Amino acid sequence: MPVRLVATDLDGTFFGPGHLPEARTIAALNTVQAAGIVCVAISGRGHRGGLSRATSGGAEFDWFVGSNGGHRLNIRSGEMEEHLHFDDADIVEFRRRLSDHDADLAYGWTTADGQHWEPPFLDIHPMKLDGQARAHGNRIVHTAPPAVDKAFVAHPELSNVELLAHVEPHVDPLHHITTSGVDFIEMTPNGADKGAALARLCARLDIVAEEVIAFGDNHNDLTMLEWAGRGIAMGNALDRVRATADEVTSTNAEFGVARVLEELV
């Protein structure tokens, strides 16, 4: 079947090592988009910081799906078509369970008005993935804000993989818990994972999985690579991601996304 939609993760995938798209990859994406193939950026990043990075250099994406599938922005119309969030009671229970399990866990939260960090989280992870400092002006104490759409959990000693195993038994199985490669984990509401979000968008566009190519490199890309008809892992992807994908391309430093897109048209 012909390819009708391309979905790509950003960091470690569409972005180069500097966490921004590079000229060759932008040119390949824009050629595919001009040929009538829908192009979707799908990231653990939220739209506030992620959209400007995804489209920097002139990359012509049609949709931005952020927070690991928790919200979907139509870039052409500017409409936020989906925005999933937890019930406040779910967050209270989540926080109670985890705090009873391990008092050393630290928390951050994302809501419609931005990111909020508790002091212990900032103590453990003061810097973002791109080397910028987390905003201490968003510091909160003691409780999560209302209408949380993503929760972050950190630990002073455990790696992200160890932390996933440590926390997962204490999380509601309907919620999605993962990591995007940083040294903490992320939890999103039921339905807010990349595979489910991509499936919902494709259903709206009358596109089936066999007409979709998806690119990814980390844990939070697994459901998307499993759902897409052609799931492609980056050469720099985790072993589990490479094993899940249908094929493996070059690393993000070697323009792995661009190499595949250049062959499409």
ZAMARMI-280046 format. One record per residue (C-alpha): x, y, z. Coordinates in steps of 0.1 Angstrom, whole numbers, padded with zeros to 4 digits, always signed. Layout:
XYZ...
This chain:
+0000+0000+0000+0012+0036-0006+0025+0056+0023+0000+0083+0033+0014+0094+0067+0048+0097+0083+0051+0101+0121+0084+0108+0138+0096+0112+0173+0118+0142+0178+0147+0139+0202+0171+0111+0191+0151+0107+0159+0141+0137+0137+0164+0159+0157+0202+0157+0153+0225+0153+0183+0220+0190+0191+0182+0185+0198+0172+0205+0167+0164+0193+0131+0191+0196+0106+0189+0208+0070+0190+0175+0052+0162+0160+0074+0141+0191+0070+0145+0190+0032+0135+0154+0031+0104+0159+0053+0093+0189+0032+0096+0170+0000+0075+0142+0014+0049+0167+0027+0048+0185-0007+0040+0151-0023+0008+0149-0003+0020+0126+0026+0008+0138+0060+0037+0146+0084+0033+0143+0121+0057+0152+0149+0050+0130+0179+0070+0136+0211+0073+0134+0248+0077+0172+0247+0047+0194+0250+0037+0218+0223+0050+0249+0241+0086+0240+0237+0084+0211+0213+0065+0228+0184+0089+0256+0179+0118+0231+0179+0100+0207+0155+0093+0234+0130+0126+0253+0133+0144+0256+0101+0111+0254+0082+0100+0218+0087+0065+0215+0074+0047+0193+0098+0009+0190+0097+0002+0179+0133+0021+0181+0165+0012+0153+0190+0028+0160+0224+0031+0147+0259+0036+0111+0246+0002+0113+0229-0017+0134+0254-0025+0163+0232-0028+0169+0194-0024+0203+0178-0034+0209+0142-0006+0231+0130-0024+0244+0100-0055+0255+0118-0039+0262+0152-0067+0241+0168-0059+0219+0198-0079+0189+0188-0072+0167+0218-0060+0174+0253-0062+0145+0278-0057+0149+0315-0060+0129+0347-0090+0132+0371-0077+0151+0401-0086+0122+0423-0064+0099+0402-0034+0121+0409-0041+0123+0446-0042+0085+0447-0012+0081+0425+0008+0104+0448-0004+0086+0479+0005+0052+0466+0040+0062+0455+0048+0082+0486+0039+0052+0508+0060+0030+0486+0091+0052+0486+0095+0086+0504+0126+0094+0482+0105+0098+0450+0103+0133+0436+0076+0148+0414+0069+0172+0386+0037+0179+0368+0025+0193+0335-0009+0212+0331-0024+0234+0305-0005+0264+0319+0029+0248+0319+0053+0227+0339+0055+0226+0377+0084+0212+0397+0086+0203+0434+0119+0212+0451+0132+0176+0454+0128+0171+0417+0148+0202+0409+0175+0191+0433+0178+0158+0414+0174+0171+0378+0180+0209+0377+0188+0208+0339+0167+0199+0309+0178+0175+0282+0192+0204+0261+0213+0217+0289+0190+0246+0299+0181+0250+0336+0146+0241+0346+0125+0271+0356+0127+0275+0394+0099+0300+0390+0076+0271+0384+0085+0255+0418+0056+0242+0438+0055+0225+0472+0035+0196+0487+0007+0190+0462+0001+0186+0425-0018+0213+0406-0052+0206+0392-0058+0192+0357-0025+0174+0353-0019+0159+0319+0016+0144+0326+0034+0134+0358+0071+0131+0362+0088+0109+0388+0124+0110+0398+0147+0092+0422+0181+0103+0435+0197+0069+0429+0177+0048+0404+0182+0049+0366+0151+0053+0344+0148+0016+0337+0152+0007+0374+0127+0034+0383+0101+0020+0358+0103-0014+0375+0103+0002+0409+0071+0023+0403+0051+0004+0378+0034-0021+0402+0020+0009+0421+0005+0027+0392-0031+0023+0378-0027-0002+0349-0050+0021+0328-0024+0048+0329+0007+0048+0307+0041+0049+0323+0073+0052+0302+0105+0071+0297+0119+0091+0268+0155+0085+0276+0160+0110+0304+0168+0098+0340+0132+0100+0352+0099+0085+0342+0066+0100+0328+0030+0090+0334+0001+0100+0312-0036+0093+0313-0054+0064+0297-0052+0068+0259-0022+0091+0261+0005+0070+0245+0020+0075+0211+0004+0044+0195-0031+0052+0206-0028+0088+0197-0015+0080+0162-0043+0055+0157-0069+0081+0166-0055+0107+0142-0053+0081+0114-0089+0070+0120-0100+0106+0116-0081+0108+0083-0093+0074+0071-0057+0062+0070-0049+0026+0080-0018+0013+0098-0004-0003+0067-0002+0032+0051+0019+0046+0080+0057+0049+0086+0068+0057+0121+0103+0065+0135+0115+0062+0171+0143+0055+0194+0131+0050+0230+0106+0034+0254+0079+0059+0247+0080+0051+0210+0073+0014+0214+0035+0015+0210+0038+0037+0179+0063+0014+0162+0041-0016+0171+0010+0000+0156+0024+0015+0124+0026-0007+0093+0063+0001+0090+0079+0009+0123+0115+0020+0119+0140+0022+0148+0169+0046+0147+0204+0031+0147+0209+0048+0181+0177+0033+0195+0175+0011+0226+0179-0026+0220+0143-0032+0229+0131-0006+0204+0153-0021+0177+0139-0056+0184+0103-0042+0183+0107-0023+0150+0102-0038+0115+0135-0024+0104+0164-0002+0116+0178+0029+0098+0210+0049+0105+0214+0069+0137+0201+0104+0141+0236+0118+0137+0237+0099+0103+0204+0113+0090+0185+0080+0095+0151+0096+0091+0162+0116+0060+0176+0085+0043+0142+0067+0045+0122+0097+0035+0144+0104+0005+0135+0070-0009+0098+0076-0007+0095+0102-0034
